[in-house]
Amino acid sequence: MPPKVSAGLMMYRTRNGQLQIYLGHPGGPYFANKDDEAWGIPKGGIKPGEDLLTAACREFQEETGIVPKGPYHALGSISMQTSGKVVHAWAFEGDTDDTLPLKSNMTAIEWPPRSGQTLQVPELDRAAFFDIDTARRKLRPSQTPWLARLVAALVGIREQGEACKT
């Protein structure tokens, strides 16, 4: 059986010369008391026939309420170590008003485990920008390679921009 595939976006901004990454914390009781190594990029499943980047943009908007605007920079894919799911990611520069509430869609989970009962929870219960070192600590370990890929992509973008100056 082929692995499940997901796609997501990593929004970034620069504040006071410092790169910041926008991450989401999963909602529901499983992650209620977890912080470090619990956050991730907004991502989700692919609909039949859907383009990966289109799915990433849709999932980002569904989970954050923010309409992403490119350009998008491919960060490649990673394999989630526990589930074997393959997740494709893109980065884009963006911002949000940190004072506005998060607008995340709801999802059903079985709670308590193996009870047969379902509970409606937000996919993300909070989201925030973090500097790169804090993001590395907050991110699930399987997603940290995207941070180095983002930094490398941004260096490449800056170099291209400088090469185009006259």
C-alpha positions as CSV (number, residue, x, y, z in Angstrom):
1,M,0.0,0.0,0.0
2,P,1.5,3.4,-1.0
3,P,2.1,5.9,1.9
4,K,-0.5,8.6,2.6
5,V,0.4,12.0,1.1
6,S,-0.1,15.4,2.6
7,A,0.9,19.0,1.7
8,G,1.5,22.1,3.7
9,L,2.8,25.6,3.8
10,M,5.4,27.3,6.0
11,M,4.8,31.0,6.3
12,Y,7.8,33.2,7.2
13,R,8.4,36.8,7.9
14,T,11.3,39.0,9.0
15,R,11.0,41.2,12.2
16,N,13.9,43.4,13.4
17,G,16.2,41.5,11.0
18,Q,15.2,38.1,12.4
19,L,13.6,35.3,10.5
20,Q,10.4,34.1,12.1
21,I,8.4,30.9,11.2
22,Y,4.6,30.6,11.6
23,L,3.6,27.3,13.2
24,G,0.4,25.7,14.4
25,H,-0.3,23.7,17.6
26,P,-2.7,20.8,17.1
27,G,-6.1,21.1,18.9
28,G,-7.7,18.5,21.0
29,P,-6.8,16.5,24.1
30,Y,-3.8,14.5,22.7
31,F,-1.6,17.7,22.5
32,A,-3.3,19.8,25.3
33,N,-0.3,19.5,27.6
34,K,2.4,19.2,25.0
35,D,4.4,22.2,23.7
36,D,8.0,21.5,22.6
37,E,8.1,19.1,19.6
38,A,4.3,19.3,19.2
39,W,3.9,22.2,16.7
40,G,3.9,21.9,12.9
41,I,3.2,23.6,9.7
42,P,-0.4,23.8,8.6
43,K,-0.9,20.8,6.3
44,G,-3.3,18.1,5.4
45,G,-4.5,15.5,3.0
46,I,-4.8,15.7,-0.8
47,K,-8.2,15.4,-2.5
48,P,-8.5,13.0,-5.5
49,G,-6.9,14.7,-8.5
50,E,-5.8,17.7,-6.5
51,D,-2.4,19.4,-7.2
52,L,-0.1,19.2,-4.3
53,L,0.5,23.0,-4.0
54,T,-3.2,23.7,-4.4
55,A,-3.9,21.2,-1.5
56,A,-1.2,22.9,0.6
57,C,-2.8,26.3,0.1
58,R,-6.3,25.0,0.8
59,E,-5.1,23.3,4.0
60,F,-3.3,26.4,5.2
61,Q,-6.4,28.5,4.8
62,E,-8.7,25.9,6.4
63,E,-6.4,25.6,9.4
64,T,-5.5,29.3,9.9
65,G,-8.1,31.4,8.2
66,I,-5.3,33.2,6.4
67,V,-5.3,33.3,2.6
68,P,-1.8,32.5,1.5
69,K,-0.2,34.5,-1.3
70,G,2.9,33.4,-3.2
71,P,5.4,33.2,-4.6
72,Y,6.0,29.8,-3.1
73,H,9.3,28.1,-2.6
74,A,9.5,24.3,-2.7
75,L,10.9,22.8,0.5
76,G,10.7,19.2,-0.8
77,S,9.1,16.4,1.1
78,I,9.8,14.5,4.3
79,S,8.6,11.1,5.5
80,M,6.9,11.2,8.9
81,Q,8.8,8.7,10.9
82,T,5.9,7.1,12.9
83,S,3.2,7.0,10.2
84,G,5.3,6.8,7.0
85,K,3.2,9.6,5.6
86,V,5.0,11.7,3.0
87,V,4.5,15.5,3.4
88,H,5.3,18.0,0.7
89,A,5.9,21.6,1.8
90,W,6.4,25.1,0.3
91,A,7.4,28.3,2.0
92,F,6.0,31.8,1.4
93,E,6.5,35.2,2.9
94,G,3.5,36.5,4.7
95,D,2.2,38.0,7.9
96,T,-0.9,38.1,10.1
97,D,-2.3,40.3,12.8
98,D,-1.2,38.5,15.9
99,T,-4.1,40.1,17.9
100,L,-6.8,38.4,15.7
101,P,-8.1,35.0,16.8
102,L,-7.1,31.9,14.9
103,K,-9.8,30.6,12.6
104,S,-9.2,26.8,12.3
105,N,-11.7,24.3,10.9
106,M,-13.0,21.5,13.2
107,T,-12.2,17.8,12.9
108,A,-13.6,14.7,14.7
109,I,-11.4,12.5,16.8
110,E,-12.2,9.5,18.8
111,W,-12.1,10.4,22.5
112,P,-11.4,8.8,24.9
113,P,-9.2,6.4,22.8
114,R,-11.0,3.2,21.7
115,S,-14.3,4.4,23.2
116,G,-16.2,4.7,19.9
117,Q,-17.1,8.3,21.0
118,T,-16.2,11.3,18.8
119,L,-15.2,14.7,19.9
120,Q,-15.1,17.8,17.7
121,V,-11.8,19.8,18.1
122,P,-10.1,22.5,16.1
123,E,-7.3,21.2,13.8
124,L,-5.1,24.0,15.4
125,D,-5.9,25.5,18.8
126,R,-3.2,28.2,18.4
127,A,-0.6,29.5,15.9
128,A,2.3,31.9,16.3
129,F,5.5,33.1,14.8
130,F,8.7,31.9,16.3
131,D,12.4,32.8,15.7
132,I,14.3,30.0,14.0
133,D,15.8,28.6,17.2
134,T,12.5,28.4,19.0
135,A,10.8,27.0,15.9
136,R,13.4,24.2,15.9
137,R,12.5,23.4,19.5
138,K,8.7,23.7,18.9
139,L,8.5,21.7,15.7
140,R,7.9,18.0,15.6
141,P,11.4,16.5,15.0
142,S,10.4,15.0,11.6
143,Q,9.6,18.5,10.3
144,T,12.8,20.3,11.4
145,P,14.6,19.6,8.0
146,W,12.3,22.2,6.4
147,L,13.9,25.0,8.5
148,A,17.4,24.4,7.0
149,R,15.8,24.1,3.5
150,L,14.0,27.4,4.1
151,V,17.2,29.2,5.1
152,A,19.0,27.8,2.1
153,A,16.2,28.9,-0.2
154,L,16.2,32.4,1.2
155,V,20.0,32.6,0.8
156,G,19.5,31.6,-2.9
157,I,16.7,34.1,-3.4
158,R,18.9,36.9,-1.9
159,E,21.8,35.9,-4.1
160,Q,19.6,35.9,-7.2
161,G,18.3,39.3,-6.3
162,E,21.7,40.7,-5.9
163,A,22.9,39.2,-9.2
164,C,20.1,41.0,-11.0
165,K,21.0,44.4,-9.6
166,T,22.8,46.8,-12.0
